[in-house]
Amino acid sequence: MSAGLFIVYLVVVLGLIFEFLNGFHDSANAIATVVATRVLRPLPAVLMAGTLNLVGALSGTAVAVTLGKGIVDPHSVSETTVAVALLGAALWDLITWYYGLPTSSSHALIFSLIGAAVATGGFSVVVLGGTLKTMVGIVYSPVIGVVFGGLLMLALYWLFRGSRRAAVSGLFGRLQLVSSAYMAFSHGGNDGQKTMGVIALALFTSGLLGSSFYVPLWVMVACALAMGLGTAFGGWRIIKTMGHRLVKLAPVNGFAAETAAGTVIEIATRLGIPISTTHAISGTILGVGMVRAPRDVGWQVAGNIVTAWVLTIPACFAMGFLLTLALTRIAALGVPIPGLR
């Protein structure tokens, strides 16, 4: 087996591990609210989310194409660049999972890839258009989530202003089953495609896809299964932060947060914009909480989440960049590493 082919196999393995960790780490995005409102117990909630993450991940490839050829120039990087990016993102996911921080796996993967690519070929390998589109999604998805979640909550309060609280809770307890399923599907659709894109990028740079970039069906299925399994195992530390410490939720609040977040994510997915599902659901939970009872919002927890988001960008860029530099030094000693000098 050639060294290049070995690296491709390594990328596939690392990609599936990252996708599993993505589902494990971001399971809170899909089920935090439905668990917090006690509409579903944790076990059936994660099983439901895992199944719909899988279905959502198989629903398209627009985001995968953006990740595969819209962030860095696929002709100017190597399969080793992709392997380093996946390793850096997986390490960041594990670090933030340990501390219970709902940071963005999307940020981690994208900026690890950019860092590794810059170390490989300089800043000229960054595709400005796709990167700017991604940055717009990163910045605006939580803002839109706050506004949309708050407006939807206001609309529901107005529509049911004369209803008994018990009746409203009973109705939205049932409706939240639908909204949480919608959230899980949309989460799989956006987050599930990101690893598909980087695995396809490694296949393309190694010449295994021919002259045209595309996402093979087996890559879609493998990544979808890995994410579904990761979600089914669940990230309970982050579920506690998202579903209990950020703001206390009733079923109607959970419905509003999940519906708003699912819609923001679904629109971005169909436009091929790789946004952070963590940003989206955190934003809608905050928007709902600000309407419901601003004093009950855990502003310190929200501040910690924002801090973790901000740290993700430079930390993952640095990990991708430094890991690639380290491999370059090793290659300079005569150890053959494909794509590095």
Number of C-alpha atoms within 10 A of each C-alpha: 5 7 10 17 15 13 21 25 16 16 27 25 15 21 28 23 20 28 31 25 27 27 34 27 33 30 32 29 30 35 32 28 33 28 25 23 22 14 21 19 13 19 13 13 23 28 17 22 31 32 21 26 35 28 20 25 27 21 19 18 24 22 26 30 24 23 29 27 21 21 24 25 18 21 12 17 24 25 29 26 33 33 26 25 32 31 22 28 30 24 16 22 25 16 12 18 20 13 10 19 23 28 27 28 28 25 25 28 30 26 26 34 32 27 30 31 31 22 24 22 16 13 14 12 19 22 16 15 11 19 21 13 17 24 16 14 21 22 13 15 25 26 17 20 28 26 17 23 32 25 18 21 26 15 13 14 17 10 10 12 11 8 10 9 11 8 11 16 17 13 13 20 21 14 16 25 19 15 25 30 24 22 31 29 28 29 33 34 31 31 31 35 33 30 31 32 28 30 30 30 32 26 25 24 24 21 12 14 16 11 9 7 19 19 23 15 10 10 19 24 15 18 27 33 24 25 31 32 23 25 35 24 18 26 25 17 16 26 26 17 20 28 23 17 18 22 26 20 24 19 25 22 30 33 30 28 34 31 23 31 35 28 17 24 30 23 13 21 25 16 12 22 26 32 30 26 30 27 30 31 32 27 26 34 31 26 29 32 26 18 16 20 12 14 10 14 20 17 15 11 16 19 12 13 23 17 13 17 22 14 14 25 18 16 19 27 26 19 24 32 25 18 20 24 16 12 19 19 14 15 16 13 10 9 12 15 16 19 17 21 15
